Every structure is written in structure tokens, then in C-alpha cells.
Amino acid sequence: MKVALGNDHRGVAAKLRLANMLVGLGYQVEDFGAPTSASVDYPDYAIPVAEAVACHAADCGILICATGHGMCIAANKIHGVRAANIRDIVDAEMSRQHNDANVMCMSADLLGEEAMERMVRTWLETKFDGGRHARRLEKIAQYEAEHEK
């Protein structure tokens, strides 16, 4: 499985830790993130990750900024992306089970290292339930298709 990983200047250290963890677990990682803590704009990193997921160059994406909010907003502008801002294990699990989230956004400032690692593992290991949830996602996909430019 290939994971597209991105971050702004606030998420450099978290991205490096998670990249090492993911490689250790056998995932392929493509790093789209900022390499240093010099101030950058989060859309410049969220959009390439989201595009990689949307065009299936990556199986999923993980984005990290100060709160996760900015990355999530930017990623969700890309057709076919279902980004969720993950704050705890329940968010990680439910965003996959019920929403089939394909991009995970997280806060570098508000989450500890161990919590982030647990959430990433949970998110990657949790499967989509389908059923009534698939019907709901189909409605979103239909709206996107009808409103494509």
C-alpha cells in the first residue's frame, strides 16, 4: 500500500516520525511535505497529496499541520477526496468505517507522538463497512459528478 504523506512547517517532525513508522510497517511512502520548519502555505502540500489519492497514484494520504483543519479544508476541494480531521481513535475508526475517508488530517500541535501513531495504525487497518454508508457516499459522488466544471 502506498501512502502519500504531506505536511506544512508545523508538521515536519511528526511527518518524519510517521514516515519511519510506516516504512517499518511495510508501507510505501511518498513524501510531498515541507522539508524544513521555514514557514510555508499548507495548500501547497495538501493539494498534491489529495491529487495523488484522487488519481490513484497513492492508496491514501496523511496530512499534518498545526491543527489539521487547514489541510482538511484544502484536501476536500479535490474531487474524489474524503479527508477527515482525526483527533482520537474513535475519529480514526469511524472515518474509515462509515465515511471511507481516503485522506487523514492531523494536528502536529495538539496530539502526542504515541497518540498519532495509534491513530494512524487504526485508520490504516480499519475497513469500510459499506452497506448504508456506501449509499451515502454514492450521493456525494453523484453530486460531485453533476457539479464538475
C-alpha positions in Angstrom: 0.0 0.0 0.0 1.3 3.4 -0.9 0.7 6.4 1.4 1.1 10.0 0.3 2.4 12.0 3.2 2.3 15.8 3.5 2.9 18.5 6.0 3.5 22.2 6.4 6.2 23.8 8.5 4.4 22.8 11.8 4.3 19.1 10.9 7.9 18.4 9.8 8.9 16.4 12.9 5.6 14.5 13.1 5.9 13.6 9.4 9.4 12.2 9.8 8.3 10.1 12.7 5.3 8.8 10.9 7.2 8.1 7.7 9.7 6.0 9.6 6.9 4.1 11.4 5.0 3.5 8.1 8.1 2.2 6.3 8.8 -0.1 9.3 5.2 -1.5 8.9 5.9 -2.2 5.2 4.1 0.7 3.6 5.5 2.6 0.7 5.7 6.3 1.5 5.8 9.2 -0.9 6.8 12.4 0.8 5.1 15.5 -0.5 5.8 17.5 2.6 7.7 20.6 3.6 11.3 19.6 4.4 12.0 22.3 7.0 10.3 24.4 9.6 10.5 27.5 7.5 7.0 29.0 7.1 5.0 27.6 4.1 1.4 27.6 3.0 -0.5 24.4 3.8 -2.5 24.2 0.5 0.8 23.8 -1.4 1.2 20.5 0.3 -2.4 19.4 0.9 -3.4 19.7 -2.8 -0.6 17.4 -4.2 -1.3 14.7 -1.6 -5.1 14.9 -2.3 -4.4 14.8 -6.1 -2.2 11.7 -5.7 -5.0 10.0 -3.8 -7.7 11.2 -6.3 -5.8 9.9 -9.3 -4.9 6.6 -7.5 -1.1 7.3 -7.6 -1.4 6.7 -3.8 -3.8 4.5 -1.9 -4.4 7.0 0.8 -3.0 10.3 2.2 -1.9 11.6 5.6 -1.6 15.4 6.1 -0.2 17.2 9.1 -0.4 20.9 10.1 -0.8 22.8 13.3 -4.5 21.8 13.8 -5.3 19.6 10.8 -8.1 21.9 9.8 -6.4 23.8 7.0 -5.1 20.6 5.4 -8.5 19.1 5.7 -10.3 22.0 4.1 -7.7 22.2 1.2 -7.7 18.4 0.6 -11.5 18.3 0.4 -11.5 20.7 -2.5 -10.2 17.8 -4.7 -12.8 15.8 -6.5 -13.0 12.3 -5.1 -11.2 13.0 -1.8 -12.8 12.3 1.5 -10.5 13.9 4.0 -11.2 13.8 7.8 -9.5 15.6 10.6 -8.7 13.0 13.1 -8.4 13.9 16.8 -8.7 10.5 18.5 -9.1 6.7 17.9 -12.8 7.0 17.5 -12.4 9.5 14.7 -9.8 7.3 13.1 -12.0 4.3 13.2 -15.3 5.9 12.3 -13.9 8.0 9.4 -12.9 4.8 7.7 -15.8 2.5 8.7 -18.6 5.0 7.9 -17.1 7.6 5.6 -14.4 5.6 3.8 -12.0 8.5 4.3 -9.1 8.4 2.0 -7.1 11.2 3.5 -6.3 11.6 7.2 -5.5 15.0 8.6 -3.9 15.5 12.0 -2.7 18.2 14.3 1.1 18.4 15.0 0.5 20.8 17.9 -2.4 19.1 19.7 -1.6 15.4 19.5 1.3 13.5 21.2 3.6 11.1 19.3 2.2 7.9 20.7 -1.4 9.0 20.1 -0.6 10.0 16.5 1.0 6.6 15.8 -2.0 4.7 17.3 -4.4 6.8 15.3 -2.5 6.2 12.0 -2.4 2.4 12.6 -6.1 2.3 13.5 -7.0 4.4 10.4 -4.9 2.3 8.0 -6.2 -1.0 9.5 -9.9 -0.2 9.6 -12.0 -1.3 6.7 -15.1 0.5 5.2 -18.3 -1.1 6.3 -20.2 -0.4 3.0 -23.9 -1.0 3.2 -25.9 2.0 4.1 -22.7 4.0 4.2 -21.9 3.2 0.6 -25.3 4.6 -0.4 -24.5 7.9 1.3 -21.1 8.2 -0.3 -22.6 7.5 -3.7 -24.8 10.5 -3.1 -21.7 12.6 -2.6 -20.0 11.2 -5.7 -23.2 11.9 -7.7 -23.2 15.5 -6.5 -19.6 15.9 -7.5 -20.2 14.4 -10.9 -23.2 16.7 -11.5 -21.3 19.8 -10.4 -18.0 19.2 -12.2 -16.6 22.1 -14.1 
